[in-house]
Amino acid sequence: MDFSRLAEVSGAHGEQLSDPAQVPAAIERCLAAVRGGQSALLHVKVVPI
């Protein structure tokens, strides 16, 4: 399930990613949304090691 899409249709900022290199920028975008008064959800897909 794409939880980020569920967040978006609920009026929140939602992002889904699987590339670890994208995490810092995604966190910054989520924090910016929260600072702007919006909820945020970051859905990160991880693979077993």
N, C-alpha and C positions, 0 to 999 in steps of 0.2 A: 504494500500500500504506500502511496506517495503522500506522506503526512504533510509535506510542505504545501502541496496543492490544497489539502483540506484547510490548512491555516489561511491560505490566500482567499479561498472562497468564504472564509469566516471574517475577512477584513484585516487579517494580520499579514505581516511580511513573512513569506515562506521561501526557503531555499533547500534544494536537495543537491548533494554532491558526493562524489566518490574519490576524487583526486586529493590526496593529502596536501598538495601544494596550494589548493584553493581555500583551505581552512582559515588562515589568518584574514584574508580579505573578506570572506563570508561572515566571519565573526564581527568584523568592523561594520559591515552593512547591517547586520542584525542589531548591533548596539546602536547604530545611528537611527534605526527605525524605533527602537525602544526610547531613545532620548527624545524622539519626536512624538512620543505619546502612543505609539503603535506597538501591539504585541508582536513578537517574532519567534519563529521556530526554525531551527537549523536541523535538517534531517541528513545525517551523514551515513552513507553506506560503508560498512567495513567488511573486509574479507578475513576469514580465519588465517592465522599464522601457522 
